Amino acid sequence: MHNVIARLPLSVIPDPTPEVPPQAGGLLTVLNWASGIGLVLGVLGVIIVGIGMVIQLRRGEGGESIGKLGWVLAGCIIITGAGGIVRAFV
C-alpha cells in the first residue's frame, strides 16, 4: 500500500480552498454575535476578578484570585482564537 501512495504524483492530491456558501450569511451573523458577546463577557469577567482581588487584598488574602484570572484569560484566548483552532483541526 505504501508503494502505491509513493508513486502518485503530488499534482493528483487535491488542495481545496474553503469557501463559505452564500446561504451561510445568517450563520456567520450568529457566530459574529456569539464571539462579540463572549468577548464582552470576558472583559466583564476580568473586571469582576480585579474587584475581587482588590477586596481580598484589603482583607489580607493576597493572590487567591490569580487562578480565577488565569481561567478568565484562558477563556478569552479560546474565544478569540476559536476560528484558528478549528481551522487547525479541519
N, C-alpha and C positions, 0 to 999 in steps of 0.2 A: 504494500500500500504506500509506503514511504517513497518508493521509486516512482510511482505514478505522479505523486504530488511534486516531486523534484523535477520531473520532465515537463511540467506545464509552464509555458512562458508567463511572465508576470502580466502581460497585457490581457490575459484571459480573466484574471481576477478582477471583478468589478469594484469600483471605488465610488459608491453612490454619495451624493451630497444631499443632506437633509433639506427638505423644502416643506414649509408649512402650507397646507392646503387653504384655499380661500374660505372654506366653510369653518375654519377654526378661529375666526375672529372673536366670537363670544367667549370661547375657552381662554384665549390669550388675555382678554379683558379680565376674566375671573382670576387668572394667575397673577396678573399685574396688581389687582386689588389685594389678593392674599399676601403677596410679597410686601406691598406697601403697609398693610395693616400689621404684618409681622414685624417690620422694622420699627414702626411707631411703638408697638408694644415692647420691643427690645429696648428702645430709648427710655420708655417709661420704667421698665424693669431696672435699668442701670440707675435711674434717679431714685427709685424706691430702695435699692440696695445701698446707695450712697446715703440716703436719710437714715437707714438702719445702722450704717457704720458710724455716723455721727452720734446717734443715740447711744450705741454700745460703747463708743469711745468715752463719752461722758460718764458712763456707768463703770468704766474700767475693764470692760470685757474685751477690748482690743480688736484683733483682726479675725474674729469668728465669721465675719461676713465675707471674707475674701473668697471662700469656697462658693458662696452664692453668686458673687460677682463673676467668678470663672464660668459657672454654668450659664449665666445670662449672656456673657460674651461668646461662649461656645454656641449658644443658640443663634445669636446674631450672625456669627460666621457661617453657620449652616444655612440660614435663611438667604444671606447674600450670595453664597456660593452654590445654591441648590442647582442652578442650571448647569454649571460646570461639573458638579458632582455627578449628575445624571448623565451628562454628555460623556464623561469618562467611562461609565459602565455600559453605555449603549453602543 
